Amino acid sequence: MAQALTLRVVAGKHDRTACPMQIQLPWTHAVSARLCNAKTGRMIPCQVERSGNGLTLHWLVDNLKAGDTQQLRVEPCDEPANAAVRFDDDAKAGKVDVYISGKLFTAYHYGPQWVRPFLYPVIGPYGARVTRGYPVDKGAPVEAEDHPHHKSIWVAYGECGRVDNWSEEPGHGWQVHRKFVTRTPGPVFGRLVAKNDWVSASRKKQFEETREFRFFALPNGERLFDVGIAFRMSEGPVTFRDTKEGGLVSVRVATSMDVRNGGTIQNGYGGIDEAETWGQKAPWCDYSGDVDGRRVGIALMDNPDNPRYPTEWHVRDYGLMTANCFAQKCYRPERKEKGDMAFPKGSTTKWRYRILVHKGDASKGKVGTRFMDYVSPPAVRVE
């Protein structure tokens, strides 16, 4: 039987709020674990995941002030923990509903009626939808009816070689759902992994994509999830050509949140609204505005391991926010540079992002601090 362990968590220079944590355990077997604060005895939801030949423990560090430390005790358990994040697959409708603490957060739509998979609705911290309903939800209140390919939260790019896998204009490409690798519920996060083929208008396969979501069970109505994208050039080389028409993760906010309706764009370097953020590099970008009389925001965070970090942003006052690191000739035509990126046959290239749905604007949502949770989480060791 694996032995109980003591863990020491060191906050570092930042306050920590619902910060995802993980550590490799020196155990070979455990269905789950019990984790508690060694000082107070308070139980902390945790999750054990097999990784390679070992086990990884996951949990959330909450309300740990900068400079403080925390001692935790973990012991193995043979009883599975209750899942705070679960999935409900409706194959007939072509969607997977994502529930957090019993409430619908979003759904992953993958059916053949759609050009590309997307997440919709995305429910914010006060229970209202924070991404645009058009053209998916026919019963949604009247919203801006432009750019029908802007479906809530999605992944796309406009010039994959000579294939347009961004718009839905005649001759556009498609993303074809092939299968789910896993839909794993959990007490800390739920993991959804899908395989897609990116194909031309004639359905000729270009390359394969693995798309991974980790939806975390945050308290107080906030929502946090990680997105992983891996492109494998299975058929041959492909070059992503320089265009602003695309973004590897894209968000279209609810119309009431648009800058033109009183909303605010802010990036990690202090840029405000489209004039100071479009085409500019930044480690994160946030879009906030009014939904049903309350201020809410969506932050999209780049990862330092991504190609061309920090990314540039194709972000607009009309409600679009997308991470696009390829559009050099569009962003800075005076430099006469191209943002093309070539992917050789057989290669695999990965991107990772984190999305936070929060209360208030970027300041109230502490987006800068939450970004540090992502790129520089607290130190943790086994004592």
C-alpha positions, 0 to 999 in steps of 0.5 A, spaced: 500 500 500 502 506 498 504 511 503 501 517 505 505 523 503 506 531 506 506 536 500 509 543 501 506 549 497 509 555 496 505 561 493 511 565 491 510 572 489 503 572 487 496 571 490 493 564 488 486 563 487 483 557 484 490 555 481 490 548 478 496 544 481 499 538 479 505 533 482 507 526 480 506 521 486 511 516 487 505 511 487 504 505 482 497 504 484 491 508 487 484 509 484 483 516 487 486 520 493 484 524 499 487 531 500 487 535 506 490 541 509 495 538 514 494 544 519 486 545 519 484 538 516 479 541 511 478 536 505 480 539 498 477 535 492 483 532 488 484 527 482 489 522 480 491 521 473 495 515 470 501 519 466 506 514 463 508 509 468 506 513 474 500 517 477 499 525 477 495 528 483 491 534 481 487 539 485 486 547 486 490 552 490 485 557 493 486 563 497 493 562 498 497 569 499 503 571 496 509 569 500 505 564 504 506 556 504 501 551 505 502 544 508 497 538 505 497 531 506 495 526 501 493 518 502 491 513 497 484 511 496 481 505 493 474 509 492 473 513 486 471 521 488 465 524 486 465 528 479 464 535 479 465 535 472 461 531 467 459 530 460 453 528 457 454 525 450 448 526 445 450 523 439 444 524 435 444 532 436 452 531 435 454 535 441 457 533 448 454 537 454 459 539 459 456 540 466 460 543 472 457 542 479 451 540 476 450 546 472 451 546 464 457 550 462 458 549 455 457 544 449 462 541 444 458 541 438 461 536 433 455 534 428 456 534 420 451 539 420 456 544 422 462 546 418 467 546 424 466 544 431 465 549 437 463 551 444 456 554 445 453 556 449 458 559 454 455 560 461 458 566 465 459 567 473 452 570 473 448 564 469 448 568 463 451 566 456 457 570 455 458 568 447 454 570 441 448 566 439 448 568 432 447 563 428 447 557 432 441 559 437 435 561 433 431 563 440 437 567 442 435 575 443 437 579 437 444 580 436 449 582 431 448 578 424 455 578 421 460 573 420 456 567 421 463 563 421 464 566 428 461 561 432 462 562 440 469 559 441 472 555 435 478 553 432 480 555 425 485 558 420 484 561 413 489 559 409 491 552 410 495 551 404 490 553 399 484 551 403 480 556 407 478 553 413 476 560 417 470 562 413 464 559 410 464 562 403 463 558 397 469 553 397 471 553 404 474 547 408 471 543 413 473 540 420 470 533 420 469 530 427 472 523 427 472 520 434 473 522 441 479 519 445 476 520 451 470 524 455 473 523 462 469 526 468 473 528 475 472 532 481 477 537 479 477 537 472 473 533 466 478 531 460 475 531 453 479 529 447 477 529 440 480 527 433 478 531 427 480 531 420 481 538 416 479 537 409 478 541 403 471 543 400 472 536 396 473 533 402 480 531 401 484 530 407 489 535 409 492 533 416 489 531 423 488 535 429 487 532 436 483 537 440 483 537 448 479 541 453 480 540 461 474 544 464 476 545 471 471 545 477 472 553 480 468 555 485 463 562 485 461 561 478 467 562 475 469 558 469 476 556 467 478 551 461 485 549 458 485 548 450 490 544 447 491 543 439 496 538 436 496 538 428 499 532 425 501 533 417 499 526 416 498 527 408 503 531 406 507 538 408 502 544 409 504 551 410 499 556 414 499 562 409 499 569 412 492 572 413 488 575 418 483 571 417 484 566 422 486 564 429 487 558 433 483 559 438 477 564 437 472 568 441 466 572 439 463 575 445 455 576 446 453 583 442 452 586 449 459 586 450 462 589 444 466 595 445 461 599 440 456 597 446 460 599 452 465 593 452 472 593 453 478 590 450 485 590 454 491 586 453 497 584 458 501 590 456 496 595 458 493 596 451 486 598 451 480 597 445 482 595 438 486 601 436 491 599 441 491 591 441 489 589 434 495 586 431 499 587 437 503 582 441 501 580 448 501 574 453 493 575 454 487 578 451 481 580 455 474 582 453 469 584 458 462 588 457 455 588 460 451 582 460 444 582 463 446 588 467 452 585 470 460 586 467 463 579 465 469 578 461 473 572 457 480 572 458 484 568 453 491 566 455 497 564 450 502 559 453 510 560 453 511 554 449 507 556 443 510 557 437 511 565 436 509 566 443 507 572 445 502 571 439 499 577 436 491 578 436 486 579 431 481 583 436 475 587 434 471 592 437 465 589 434 466 583 439 471 578 435 478 576 439 482 571 436 490 569 437 493 569 430 501 569 430 501 568 422 498 575 420 505 579 419 503 582 412 497 584 415 499 587 422 505 590 419 505 591 412 511 596 412 516 591 414 514 587 408 515 580 412 511 574 411 508 570 417 507 564 413 509 557 417 511 551 414 509 544 417 513 538 414 510 532 412 509 527 418 511 533 423 506 534 429 506 542 432 502 543 438 499 549 441 496 550 448 491 556 451 487 557 457 480 561 457 478 564 464 470 567 464 470 571 470 466 577 473 468 584 472 473 587 467 480 584 467 482 588 473 477 585 477 477 579 474 485 579 476 487 576 469 494 578 470 495 574 476 491 568 473 495 568 467 501 567 472 498 561 475 498 559 468 505 560 466 508 560 473 504 556 478 506 555 486 512 551 487 510 544 490 514 538 493 514 532 497 516 533 504 
